[in-house]
Amino acid sequence: MNRIPFERPTEHYDERLYPIDEQLCSLLKQRKDTTNNNPGFPPLENISKWAEKYDLYEDLLKSLFGVLENDDRFRPRVEPTNFQNYIPVLKSVEKEQCLYSVTFIRQYANASVVNFNIDWEADDEDRFHRHSFWELWIGEEYDCRGTFGGGTEGHINYNFVVSPPLPDDISGMKFIFREKKAPFKEKPTGLEIIMNFVK
């Protein structure tokens, strides 16, 4: 999914703010480096104290620290271009009465798209219960992001854009899919689907 291009909300800017705004950027960099880009979220009592001390709204500070919790979601994303070929995979794992499978990978010049499926025997009481959010981990050298998911009764499909592109031969690699109940939450539910592609 492409992000909507950002448009500057106003032409007005008080130039006296330039050194302050630059200092804010410097402090954000310092904050990121200090925590190795894993800051967490300040205790609510700290936010209340700072709001009172600096005459700021608590909800503004909550929103600000919510955005700063993980700046990774703002990283520029690679959009696949120049389709090359399909890599048939046909790998599956059965767990908790579900079949998880990677059927193929689409290769592009600048990225790969991993196709991940979940299938289960649906009944009238539990027709869509498997819909949640997933992340893919392949290794530090790969950026993996989910693009969308959708399906029908008893079947859901997700796609993950991986950059740089995966090799055409994925032998020896390991794909780890982790379930999350909500997007952008750090803690997974505990359900992991591990696919080893043995040589």
C-alpha positions in Angstrom: 0.0 0.0 0.0 1.4 3.4 -1.0 1.5 6.2 1.4 -0.5 9.3 0.6 2.0 12.1 -0.4 2.5 14.6 2.4 1.4 18.1 1.8 2.6 21.0 3.9 -0.5 22.1 5.9 0.3 25.8 5.8 2.7 28.2 4.1 3.4 30.0 7.3 6.5 29.3 9.4 7.9 31.5 12.1 11.7 31.6 11.2 12.5 32.3 14.8 11.7 28.6 15.5 14.5 27.3 13.2 17.1 26.8 15.9 14.6 25.3 18.3 13.3 22.9 15.6 16.8 21.9 14.7 17.5 21.3 18.3 14.4 19.1 18.5 15.7 17.0 15.6 19.1 16.7 17.3 17.4 15.5 20.5 15.3 13.0 18.6 18.5 11.6 17.1 20.1 11.4 20.5 17.0 9.7 21.9 17.0 7.1 19.1 20.8 6.4 19.5 20.5 6.2 23.3 17.8 3.5 23.2 19.1 1.7 20.1 15.8 2.7 18.5 13.8 0.9 21.2 12.5 3.7 23.5 9.2 2.2 24.8 6.6 4.6 26.2 7.1 6.9 29.2 5.0 6.1 32.3 1.7 8.1 32.3 2.7 9.8 35.6 5.8 11.2 33.8 3.6 12.6 31.0 1.3 14.2 33.5 4.2 15.8 35.3 5.8 17.1 32.1 2.5 18.5 30.9 2.0 20.5 34.1 5.7 21.6 34.3 5.9 22.8 30.7 2.2 23.9 30.3 1.4 21.4 27.6 -1.6 19.2 26.9 -1.3 15.6 28.2 -2.9 14.2 25.0 -0.4 16.0 22.9 2.5 14.4 24.8 0.8 11.0 24.6 0.4 11.4 20.9 4.0 12.6 20.4 5.5 9.7 22.4 3.2 7.3 20.6 4.7 8.4 17.3 8.2 8.2 18.7 7.7 4.7 20.1 8.7 3.2 16.8 9.9 5.4 14.0 10.6 2.4 11.9 7.0 2.6 10.5 8.0 5.9 8.8 11.0 4.4 7.0 10.8 4.8 3.2 9.3 1.7 1.7 10.4 -0.1 -1.4 7.7 -0.6 -4.0 8.3 -3.6 -6.2 9.0 -2.7 -9.8 10.0 -4.6 -13.0 8.6 -8.1 -12.4 11.1 -10.8 -13.2 9.7 -14.3 -12.4 7.9 -16.6 -10.0 9.8 -18.9 -7.6 7.6 -21.9 -6.7 7.9 -22.7 -3.0 5.1 -25.0 -1.9 6.1 -25.2 1.7 3.6 -25.7 4.5 3.3 -26.1 8.3 0.3 -27.5 10.1 -0.3 -26.1 13.5 -3.4 -25.7 15.8 -5.8 -27.1 13.1 -4.5 -24.6 10.5 -2.4 -25.1 7.4 0.1 -22.3 6.9 1.8 -22.2 3.5 4.1 -20.2 1.3 3.1 -21.2 -2.2 5.3 -18.9 -4.3 7.5 -15.8 -4.3 7.3 -13.1 -6.9 10.7 -11.7 -7.9 11.1 -8.1 -9.0 14.2 -6.1 -9.9 14.3 -4.4 -6.5 12.3 -6.6 -4.1 10.5 -10.0 -3.6 6.9 -10.6 -2.6 6.3 -13.6 -0.4 2.8 -15.1 -0.6 1.6 -16.5 2.8 -1.6 -18.4 3.2 -3.6 -19.7 6.1 -6.3 -22.3 5.6 -8.6 -24.0 8.2 -11.9 -25.9 8.4 -14.4 -23.2 9.1 -17.7 -23.8 10.9 -20.7 -21.6 11.4 -19.5 -20.3 14.8 -15.9 -19.6 13.9 -15.9 -18.6 10.2 -13.3 -15.7 10.2 -11.4 -16.2 13.5 -8.0 -16.6 11.9 -7.8 -13.0 10.7 -5.1 -11.1 12.6 -1.8 -9.3 11.8 1.4 -11.0 10.8 5.0 -10.0 10.5 7.8 -11.8 8.6 11.4 -12.1 9.8 14.1 -13.4 7.5 17.2 -11.8 9.0 18.8 -8.4 9.8 19.7 -7.9 6.2 16.1 -8.0 4.9 13.4 -5.4 5.4 10.0 -7.2 5.4 6.7 -5.5 5.5 3.1 -6.7 5.1 1.1 -5.0 2.3 -2.4 -6.4 2.7 -4.4 -9.4 3.7 -7.7 -10.7 2.7 -9.7 -13.9 2.2 -12.9 -15.8 2.5 -14.4 -18.3 4.9 -11.6 -20.8 5.8 -8.8 -19.0 3.9 -6.7 -15.9 4.3 -3.8 -14.6 2.1 -1.1 -12.1 3.1 1.7 -10.6 1.0 5.1 -9.4 2.3 7.4 -7.1 0.4 11.0 -8.1 1.1 14.0 -5.9 0.1 16.6 -6.4 -1.1 15.3 -9.2 -3.3 15.6 -12.8 -2.1 17.9 -15.1 -4.1 16.2 -17.3 -6.6 17.4 -20.3 -4.6 16.2 -19.9 -1.0 17.8 -23.1 0.2 19.2 -22.7 3.7 17.0 -19.8 4.5 14.4 -19.6 7.4 11.2 -17.6 7.3 9.6 -16.8 10.7 6.0 -15.5 10.6 4.8 -14.0 13.9 1.2 -13.3 14.7 0.0 -10.0 16.2 -3.5 -9.0 17.2 -3.0 -5.4 16.2 -0.7 -3.5 13.8 2.3 -1.7 15.1 2.3 -3.5 18.4 5.6 -4.8 19.6 4.5 -7.9 21.4 3.4 -10.8 19.3 0.7 -13.2 20.5 3.2 -16.1 20.8 2.1 -17.9 17.7 5.1 -18.4 15.3 5.2 -20.3 12.1 8.8 -21.3 11.1 9.6 -22.5 7.7 13.0 -23.9 7.1 14.1 -24.3 3.5 16.7 -27.0 3.8 19.5 -27.5 1.3 
